[in-house]
Amino acid sequence: MNQQAPVLAAKDRAPDTPWTAETQAVAAALQSDLSSGLSAQAAQMRLAEVGPNRLAEGKSTPAIVLFLMQFKNPLLIILMIGAGISAYTGHMVDAIAIAVIVLLNAVISFYQEYSAARSLAALKEMAAPQAFVKRDGTWSEIPASDIVPGDILRFKAGDILAADVRFAEAARLAVDEAALTGESEPVDKHTLAIDDPDLTLADRLNMGFMSTKVTNGTAEGIVTSTGMATEVGHIAHMMATTEEPKTPLQERIEKLSKILIAAALFVVAVVIGIGIFHGMDPTEMLNTAISLSVAAIPEGLPTIVTIVLTLGSQRMAANNALARKLSAVETLGTTSVICSDKTGTLTQNQMQVMRCWAGGKTWTVSGEGFDPHGEFLDADGNAAVMAEEEDLLHMLEVSVYCNDAVLTEVDGRPAVQGNPTEGALVVAGAKVGVSRQGLKDQNVETLQAFPFDSTRKMMSVHVRMPDGVKLLAAKGAPDVIMRRAKEIYIDGEARPLDDAMRARVNAVIEDFGSRALRTLAVAFRRAEDGTFDPENPEQDICLLGIHGIMDPPRPEVAAAVADATAAGIRTVMITGDHAVTAQAIAESIGIKTTDEQTVHTGTEIDRMTDAELKAIAPHAAVFARVTPEHKLRIVNAIQANGDVASMTGDGVNDAPALRTADIGVAMGITGTSVAKDSAALVLLDDNFTTIVRAVREGRRIYDNLLKFIRQALTANVAEVSTILFAFILMGSDPLVPLAPLMILWVNLVSDGIPALALGFEEAEENVMNRPPRGRNEDLFSGGMKERILIRGLAVGGVSFYAFYWALGRDLGLPVAQTMAFVTLMFAQMWHIFDARTTTTLFRKSPLGNPKLLMAVGLAIALSALAVYSPAGHFVLGTESLSGRILLGCLFLAALPTFVLSGLKEIFGFKFL
């Protein structure tokens, strides 16, 4: 894929840091004119030079190629060879059965990959289809793909920016950049040059970026970059060049596959060697080799793993975690570091007045998010009685009236239409029964509004009170309001705002700031003559108070972080917000609990090498003011330290990191389609607590997969050892105890069906009180390898004994094979009750998993048909057994599990 952005000639190129230059200088560098724009001829030549304003597309893999690639699986290759040899030697039933198993596994794997993410396509869908451009001094609407650097564009509220621009004109302009920078509120823009070449995207307040949306005001800007040269194009390039890592489970299964193949080849070589030594018929040796290869390979492993993961994904979905990739279900259980966004994940994404200061008193405001229920509590915890708190009441009346937000409901839950910060004031007023509509009902009338803009940093409303008095209600940045204020309202009257009182107010502002609260001042002014200067209305105003506002942590997050910590999982906050705010939130919810846990900004990361970032990553609790590149580097640094990283995100800017992380987690409510398509897991409730619950589920699923693998491989060892015992112990003319289709039946039916029910086992009691598994920890750790070998050899031993006993009594080869077959089947059914626990079957009730009991019952019924029905006799080569012989087989089958589990229970041998 060619993702390289076309480069303009130096004379036609915007400055590398256009936000530091005046707009005239940017236009001059681009050979353009702010008053007339480019000429149509120049634009056409430039379009030919830089190409269309589109994101590059990569080549997609044809479906047929993707399907054929599934057959590269080493396990399937061994089985395909076995099917080919069976067909060659005339065993067509065996060949067809093995081929069906191979095809089924390939189809399931193909379906998973074919449903992969369309991230770049989703990114393209965010682009504006049309743009309003000035060329040759005339405004016209053209396809966004025809825009070139140097074009002059015009925007209004609701427009999506079609390219990266340097704003030349802006009137009350606000742009929603949340998807690109992580900013939770629309950003106020201006046209002034900013003398700092190292600014992050979020701080380039005179720039607009492709795919972001104008929420307020109007603007004109000169295009500085198009297509793949834009900031969104840069993200698209990172997504296209970022490879998704293999999940820990995929790595472990691949390693297991290699071990199984090596074991199968070794055993086949040993048996053929013995056969050659004894002068056996080559065809007979081939048939034996087929039986051994089928016996050594757990044919159902890929299918069962897929089914167990699917069952787990369904349970997760019921708990608001939707797995887009099945591998995510297990990977969560391996996670050792959760990299979490702040806004909406750790916090409520609902701005809330947490504290306010009015009439010389500080009030703490209770309640949650936009819910209009709560109280104003004084320093002693007493609720305000509004009839006695005139100063607080007047402050709230001005706050809700000088306001454009509306409190409403969405799906039965409180919500805000409008600016979230203004919404917080509306909700604060509603908690004590103050609303804009209520004031209007009392005949408060709006005469004139002076909207907020980024230059004045305040807004005001000229109103007529019911008694005819005209007032100016104002709110804005505290430093701006304080510069314009002459008085302060305390105890129901206006008093001079002298130096001592200013110092007192500034102390309140600093205190709120230290608590990571965004401050907003509220003021008013009476109009003696009933008029205000329309050019500068907010003069000589009277300060009413200060609001302290923040997006507070979700109430349940602190407990979830503590649960993650107890499970050995470190939580790291990665946010586009300011470091002070991020640190305060991190400390309040337990992410940062010691001085050794550090806080770093994007600017600091820019100065670090990858090695330096890797070194600080284990101790970092917060990364603030970060860009998409920073997030990608942070995830890589965490992985470089051997950790399994989960990354949450909701914006376009998060997509590269979501793809790079071991498991990307996107927000289902606030997340963009790009983020969701790049992630392996989508949180339907955007809640951090859901991640921790999903980790618990992931650990349960992995434990159950280990139980299945133990059960399946024990059967494989038993099958191989049954055949090996025959070749080693039966001299020069050994007979094969198990036909290939008998082995397939055990692997897929009598053992496979009950093993599938292990996916329904509930979590072990200590599932969240143990550290996560290491990235390089294999499937056989903790004595699993020894248990599989010992139990498998024991089952193989009793199965061979049943076969040998039958031959010794001249019952015939079909009966002998059937006895070995039945003994093996029932030995595995007994064994499954031990495989479902990490202790022994004596310590776990067999009734704890009803689905397992049903599966064992079904396997017994089907196995009875395999032994006693004509169809079973024809396909599998079985013979009906007498009741006495059947009971003998059942007794033999029970010996390995009960004897070995008893020894483990008595002597504590963990390897049993």
Disulfide bonds with the S-S distance in Angstrom:
none
